[in-house]
Amino acid sequence: MNLELPSMLNLIISTLVFFVAAWYIKRYLDEQGIDKGLARSVLIFSLASLVSWGAGAAVDWAQGPQAATQSSADVSQLLKAVGQP
């Protein structure tokens, strides 16, 4: 199983999309007259999270396969360059 870390662009875009989606969902529920409460807050959080996750997945898909992952040899070379033993 090959798990990859999300790209930096994924994290930035999905964070922005989360707040925008939460704002629009909250505004829509206000217009519908849904009372504020715990259930509404959980609904807003859940839907905004799903939209954000989808946007992040779309960003990763659009970027295509990631470059080669970093190996432990790369880390040891980096530490040597910095002066760490």
Residue, then its C-alpha position, 0 to 999 in steps of 0.5 A: m500500500n503506497l500512501e503519499l502525503p498531501s502536497m502543500l498546494n492541497l493543504i492550502i486550497s483545502t483550508l481555504v475551501f473549508f472556510v468558504a464552504a462553511w460560510y456558504i452553508k451557514r448562510y444557506l441554513d440561515e436563509q432556510g430558517i434552521d435554528k442554531g444549535l449543536a446539530r446544525s454546527v455538526l452539519i456545517f462542519s461535516l459538509a464543509s469538511l467533505v467539500s474541502w476533502g474533495a477539493g484537496a483530492a481534485v488538486d492532487w489529481a490535477q497535479g498528477p503523480q508526485a515526485a520521488t519520495q524522500s528516503s532516509a539517505d536523503v535525510s542523513q545527507l541533509l543532516k551532514a550538510v547542516g553539521q549535525p552528526 
